[in-house]
Amino acid sequence: MDEGAWRIPDKGAWSGAALPLSAYSKLQSTDLDEVHAHMSAMLCDHDLRVEGGVPPITFRHNQTPLRSLTFNATDYGNPYGRVVVAIPPVEQLYLVQFSLAGRAEVSQNGETFTLEQGQMCVLGSNARTRQTFDAGYKHFTVKIPKSDLEAVLIQELGFRPGELHFSPRPIRLEGAAASFAHMVRTICDDMDMGLPGYSHPRTCGSIEDTLKRLLLVAVPHNHSDLFNGSVSGPAPFYVRRVEEYVRSHAEEPITLAEMVEISGVSARSLHAGFRRFRDTTPMGYLKNHRLAMARSMLKSGTENGVSVTTVALACGFTHLSKFARDYYERYGERPSETLRAM
């Protein structure tokens, strides 16, 4: 496709008059068995049937991936009866579903609710899910691997909080949910037009990360309090364990590998924990603690007859010029000036 010759998406695609992602048609069929096999492969295993006699269907499914996420626009083309989809427990993925036209009745964990236009919900849990689509129902689904969202949680919190579970109840497209939906629509429209911005792996990776974070903000889940809480809350045990070790052994050589071993978590988790709860890195925390020790010793240095060199070495600094530079950057004066001032 030549630049400047991009096709314009149907303006009614997101209002239910048409279907998004028209450039990415995967299947059009009137055969229910073919539809069932196709959607089981594209999204997840499920049972499919039509209620209200045997009305005709003119099924359409459009789909395109970003990186690990896939976008799906679906119309069962059933103008008279109802389509019933029964999904067994889905443990490895989440389906974020929007109603484009009509209504769907969703049952999960003994609860039944209605998903309408202007709403979204997240499906996927250890329970069975049943959806009944009214005549003329069209919907849009974002398929997201569960492991991706749990990885975002670990990165943001600095520790593994446990299995993630979303509330299946519909929420209106307001606030963060509206931002999520608007971003999905923008991405899909750009891809439908053939714009190349989302084909680069680094670009699509960043876009996906933003969508995952927006979803974690928009839809209630069992870790919402942690994810939405202040980043300055109580630090996890492994951060405190490393801090205690640093305070007790600051004058000794300490490596990052030793910190990781003491913490009992991975280097990535340890780094994320210090970033989130201490706004620094593990090695940055060590340096700052040593500088604070040195300043305290320098302030009382006149009484004890110490020198800048002895203070630096006593606090674990082996490169005197680097110690002097770091000290000046932190306190705005040279170590010798602190010592003389006392």
N, C-alpha and C positions, 0 to 999 in steps of 0.2 A: 504494500500500500504506500503510495507516494505521500510525502509530507504535505499537509494542507488539504488532503483529500479524505480526511477521516470521516467516517459515517457518523451521523448524529443519532444517539439513542432515542427510542420512542418516548415521547414526553409522558405517555400514559403508563410507562412500564412500572412505576412505583405506586400508582394509584389503583392498580387492579385492572385497568382497561387493556393492558398488554402484559408482557412478561420481560423482566430484566434479562440481560446477558443474551440477547437475541443472536449475537454473533458466535455464541458458543453452544449451539444446539447439540445435545447428546442423544436424545431419543424422541421420536414422535410415533405414537402407536395407538391402535384401538384394541390390541390384544392384552387382556388383563394378566395372563401368565407371563408374557414378555415384559410387561411393566413391573411385575413383582420381582422377577429375576434381576432386572436392570437396577431397580432402586435398592435391592438388597446388596448388590455389589457396589453401588455408588455411595451409599450412606451406611446402612447397617442391616443386619438380619431382621426380618419382621414377617408377620402374617398380614395378608391383604385380602379384603373382600369388598363387595359392593352390596349395599342394602337397598330395599325398595324395589324389588323385581330385578330385572337385568337391564338397566338403562345403558345406553351407549356411552362410551368414554372416548375422548380424543386427547389422549395424554401427551403432555409436552414437558421435557426436562432440559434445562440449560445449566451448564456447569463449567467452572474454570477454577484452577488452583491459583494460589498466590505463592506460598512456599509449602508450609505444612497445613495451612488452612485451605478449605475449599468453599466456594460460593455456589449455591444451588437455588435456582428458580424453578418452581414446580406448579403445574396446572394439570389436575386429573381430568379436566374437560368433561365433568359429569354434571349436566344441567338439571337433572331430575332427582336422582336418589342421593344416597350418602356413601362415602368411602370410609371404611374402617381400617385403621392400621394398628396392629398390636405388636409392640416392641418388647422383646425380652430384656432382662437387665443388661445395661450397657455400661461397662466398667472402664473402658479405655478412651472414651471420647465424650464430648458434649455437643449437642445440637442447639444452636441459638436460632430460634424460629420467630419470624415476623409474619403477621397476616397481611397480605396485600389486598385481598378481597374476600368477603364472606366471613364465616366464623368456624372455629374448630372447638370441639369439646375435648378436653384433656383430662385423663384420670391417672393418678399416680399416688401410691402410698395411702390409698383410701380416700383421697381428696379428688374432687372433680371441679374443674373451673373452665371458663370460656375464654378463648383467645380471639380477640377482635382486631380490626384495623386500628392502627395507632398504638399497638401493644407488642411486646416481645416476651419470650420466656426461654428458659434454659432447660433442656431435657437431657437426661443421662444420669443414671444412678444405679444402685443395686436392686431397684424395684422394677417391676413391669410397668410399662406405659401403654395406655390405650388412647388413640386419637380418632375422633369421628369428625370428618370434614363435611360440612353442609354443602348443598348443591352450589356449584359455581366457585368453590373455594380455591384461592391461589395463595401460595406462601413462598417465603424466601428463607433459606436455612444456611447458616454458617457452621461448618463442621470443624471442630477444634479438638486436637488430641489433648486428653486430660493431662498427660505428662508435661505438655507445654505450659499449661496454666500453673501446675504445681511447681515447675521450675521458676516461673516468675515470682511466685510466693517466696520460695527459698531465697532467691536473689534479693528481693525487697526486704524480707524480714531478717535475713542473716542466719536462719536456722530452718529446719524442716518441721512445720507445724502439725503435720498429720494429714490424712486424706481430705481432699477438698470435696464439699457437697454444696451445690447451689440450691436455693429455694426454687421449686418449679412454678411457683405462682406467677402469673403475668404481671408485668409492670408497664406503665405508660411510657411512651417515648418522650420523656422529660429529663432535664438535667443531663447527667452523664450518659443515660440510656439514649437520649436524643443525639448526643455527640457520637456515640458508638454507631447508631443507625446512619447518621449523616456521613460518617467516614466510610462506612461500608458502601453506601450509595455512590459516593464520589469515586471510590476505587473502581467499583464495577462499571460505572458510566465511562470512566477513562479507558478501562480495558475493552469495553464494548466498542469504543470509538477507534481502538487500535493504537492508542497512545502508548509509547514504549517505556514510560517511566517505571513501571512495576516489573519489568523483565530482569532488571539487574538484581543479583542475589543479595547484595548489601542493602539495596533500597527496600526490597520486599521484606527482608528480615526486620528492619527497623519499623516498617509499617505494621507488621504482624505484632511486634512487641507492644506497640502503642494500642492496638486493638485489644490485646489481652489485658492490658492494665485498665483500659476503659471498662471492659466487661467486669473485671473484679471490683471496680468502683460502683458500677451501675446496678448490678444484681446482687441481692443479699446472699451471703453464703456463711458457712460455719466459722470462717476466719475473718469476717468483715471487721470486727473490732480491732484485730491486730493490724490488718492491712490499712484501715482508715485512721488508725491511731497516730499519735504523735511519734515522730522518729526519736524523740528524746526520752522515751519510756525506759523502764528498768532493762539493763543489758542482760542477755542470756548468760547461762552459767559458764560457757566456754570463754566468753569475753572476760568475765570477772576472774576466771581461773588464770588466764594469761596475765591480767593486770596484777594479780597477787604475786605471781612468779617474778614479774618485772620488778615490783617494789622490793622483793626480797633478794634479788640477784642482779640489780642494775649495774653494779660495779664489775660484773663478770662478763666475758664475751657471750652474747646471746644471738643466735641466728633465727631466721624466720622458720627454718625447718624444725628447730627446737620448740618454737611457739606452737607450730601446728601439732607436733606430737603431744605437747602438754594439753592443748585444747581438746583433743579427742575428736575434732572435726576436720574436714578437708581444708586445704589452703584457701579455696574459693569462699567457703562458708565463713572462715575466720576473717578474711579480708572484708567480706560483705557485712559481717557483724560489727566490726570496728568502724566501718564507714557509716553504717546506719546509726549506731548508738554512741559513737565517740567522735564522729566527723573527722576521722583520720585513719591511717593504716596501722597495722600492728607495729611495724618498725617506726612509724611516726610517733606512736604513743611512747615507745621506748626512748626515742630521742628527746621528746618533750619532758619525760620524767627525769632523765639524766640532766637536762638543762636546768630544771627546777632544783634538783639536788645541788648542782654546781652553784647556782645563784645563792642558795641558802648558805653553803659553805663559804663562798666569797664574802658574803655580808658579815660573817663572823670571823673572817680570816685574820684581821689585825690582831685580835685577841689570841689566836692560836698560832700566829706566825707562819701561815701557809702561803704558797705561791700559786699563781695561775696554773702552772704546769702540774703541781701536785694535786690540785683540785680536779683538773681535767682527767688525770689518770685515775684518781680515786673514784670518779663517777663513770668510768668505763669508756672514756674517749681516748682513742689511741692516735688520732691525727689532730695535732694541736691547732694547725691553721684552720682546719674544717670546724673544729670546736669553736674557735674565735669567731668565725664567720656566722655559724648557726646561732651563737649566743647574741651577736649583734643584731641579726635579723629578728630575733624573738624579743629582745629587751631594749633595743635602740641604743645600747652602749657597749663598749668593749669590756671583757672580763676584768682587765686591769683597772678600768675606771670604777667598776663596782667595788673592787678590792680597795682602791685608794679612798673611795668615798666613805668607807667605814673607818 
